[in-house]
Each structure stands twice: as C-alpha cells, then as structure tokens.
Amino acid sequence: MPMRAFAIHATWDPDAKVWVATSDDVPGLATEAETVERLLEKLRVIVPELLELNGVVSNHPEEIPIELLTQKHFQLKAGKAA
C-alpha cells in the first residue's frame, strides 16, 4: 500500500527573504531557505530523519511522498496586456 503524502507548508517571509517550512505531519520540522529549490534540497535530508526519529516511519524508506504547499503574499500593479 502506498504511503500517504506528508503535507509541508512553505511560506515566504518578506522581511527575512526566505521560505519557511513547517508541518503538522512531520513533527519538529522547521527550516528555511532563500529559494524553493534550496528548501527542497534541505527537506530531502531533514524529512526522512525527522519521520524516523519520531517513529512515523521505520527503516529510512527510499521514497517519501510530500505535498509542498507554498504561500506568498504580494501585490500586483495593473498593466496593459501584451
């Protein structure tokens, strides 16, 4: 049976200029990075470790499904269509 996807929320912090990742599904997850790509690199290492340490999964599985939900608030200036 396939493992369920773990939801991770990434929110842009405009003051610190970083993406901040947290999750109710991954106990103890709190990390940040300047880009979503760098954040994903960090999550590839951190998430399996935290899931194993917290007894959510055992034996460091090869694949862990993740649903990355990003949120960034900003304002758009109206412009002419191309």
Secondary structure as UniProt FT lines:
FT   STRAND          6..13
FT   TURN            14..17
FT   STRAND          18..22
FT   TURN            27..28
FT   STRAND          30..33
FT   HELIX           36..53
FT   TURN            54..55
FT   STRAND          66..71
//
